């Protein structure tokens, strides 16, 4: 069935009649801007495994240095 212009416009407006929750909009925006999967941690892990790259935001900051244990003088002269 072919719709006329007015019918198409009304059908399109109907798609956006209900407003999304602000938190959901923020989640969608964050996922889109960061190129991350939109979903829970399990879903992000599945996507990461499937595509072979990170699909969830990483932890901010530099990794901590691992302090090597102090050892006695190993080289004897």
C-alpha positions as a Markdown table, in Angstrom:
| # | Residue | x | y | z |
|---|---|---|---|---|
| 1 | Unk | 0.0 | 0.0 | 0.0 |
| 2 | Unk | 1.4 | 3.3 | -1.0 |
| 3 | Unk | 1.1 | 6.3 | 1.3 |
| 4 | Unk | 0.7 | 9.9 | 0.2 |
| 5 | Unk | 3.0 | 12.6 | 1.6 |
| 6 | Unk | 0.7 | 13.5 | 4.5 |
| 7 | Unk | 0.4 | 9.8 | 5.5 |
| 8 | Unk | 4.2 | 9.2 | 5.3 |
| 9 | Unk | 4.8 | 12.3 | 7.5 |
| 10 | Unk | 2.2 | 11.2 | 10.0 |
| 11 | Unk | 3.8 | 7.7 | 10.2 |
| 12 | Unk | 7.3 | 9.2 | 10.6 |
| 13 | Unk | 6.1 | 11.6 | 13.4 |
| 14 | Unk | 4.5 | 8.6 | 15.2 |
| 15 | Unk | 7.9 | 7.0 | 15.5 |
| 16 | Unk | 9.1 | 9.8 | 17.7 |
| 17 | Unk | 5.9 | 10.5 | 19.7 |
| 18 | Unk | 7.2 | 8.9 | 22.9 |
| 19 | Unk | 10.2 | 10.6 | 24.5 |
| 20 | Unk | 13.2 | 8.6 | 25.5 |
| 21 | Unk | 14.5 | 8.8 | 29.1 |
| 22 | Unk | 17.4 | 11.2 | 29.5 |
| 23 | Unk | 19.7 | 8.5 | 30.9 |
| 24 | Unk | 19.1 | 6.3 | 27.8 |
| 25 | Unk | 19.8 | 9.2 | 25.5 |
| 26 | Unk | 23.1 | 9.8 | 27.4 |
| 27 | Unk | 24.0 | 6.1 | 27.1 |
| 28 | Unk | 23.3 | 6.1 | 23.4 |
| 29 | Unk | 25.3 | 9.3 | 22.9 |
| 30 | Unk | 28.3 | 7.9 | 24.9 |
| 31 | Unk | 28.3 | 4.6 | 23.0 |
| 32 | Unk | 28.0 | 6.3 | 19.6 |
| 33 | Unk | 30.7 | 8.9 | 20.3 |
| 34 | Unk | 33.1 | 6.4 | 21.7 |
| 35 | Unk | 32.4 | 3.7 | 19.1 |
| 36 | Unk | 31.4 | 1.3 | 21.9 |
| 37 | Unk | 28.7 | -1.4 | 22.1 |
| 38 | Unk | 25.5 | -0.3 | 23.7 |
| 39 | Unk | 24.5 | -2.9 | 26.3 |
| 40 | Unk | 25.6 | -4.5 | 29.5 |
| 41 | Unk | 29.2 | -5.7 | 30.3 |
| 42 | Unk | 28.4 | -9.3 | 29.1 |
| 43 | Unk | 27.2 | -8.0 | 25.8 |
| 44 | Unk | 30.3 | -5.7 | 25.4 |
| 45 | Unk | 32.6 | -8.7 | 26.2 |
| 46 | Unk | 30.8 | -10.8 | 23.5 |
| 47 | Unk | 31.2 | -8.1 | 21.0 |
| 48 | Unk | 34.9 | -7.6 | 21.9 |
| 49 | Unk | 35.5 | -11.3 | 21.3 |
| 50 | Unk | 33.7 | -11.2 | 18.0 |
| 51 | Unk | 35.4 | -8.2 | 16.5 |
| 52 | Unk | 38.8 | -8.6 | 18.1 |
| 53 | Unk | 39.0 | -5.2 | 19.8 |
| 54 | Unk | 37.7 | -3.4 | 22.8 |
| 55 | Unk | 34.0 | -2.6 | 22.6 |
| 56 | Unk | 33.6 | -0.9 | 26.1 |
| 57 | Unk | 35.3 | 2.2 | 27.5 |
| 58 | Unk | 38.6 | 1.5 | 29.1 |
| 59 | Unk | 39.7 | 2.7 | 32.6 |
| 60 | Unk | 40.9 | 6.3 | 32.7 |
| 61 | Unk | 44.5 | 7.2 | 33.5 |
| 62 | Unk | 47.8 | 5.5 | 33.0 |
| 63 | Unk | 48.5 | 2.0 | 34.3 |
| 64 | Unk | 50.3 | 1.9 | 37.6 |
| 65 | Unk | 53.9 | 1.0 | 37.6 |
| 66 | Unk | 54.7 | -2.4 | 39.1 |
| 67 | Unk | 57.5 | -1.9 | 41.5 |
| 68 | Unk | 60.1 | -4.6 | 41.1 |
| 69 | Unk | 61.4 | -6.0 | 44.4 |
| 70 | Unk | 64.7 | -4.8 | 45.5 |
| 71 | Unk | 67.3 | -7.4 | 45.2 |
| 72 | Unk | 70.8 | -7.7 | 46.4 |
| 73 | Unk | 73.8 | -7.2 | 44.1 |
| 74 | Unk | 73.5 | -10.1 | 41.7 |
| 75 | Unk | 76.6 | -9.3 | 39.8 |
| 76 | Unk | 79.8 | -10.0 | 41.7 |
| 77 | Unk | 83.0 | -8.4 | 40.5 |
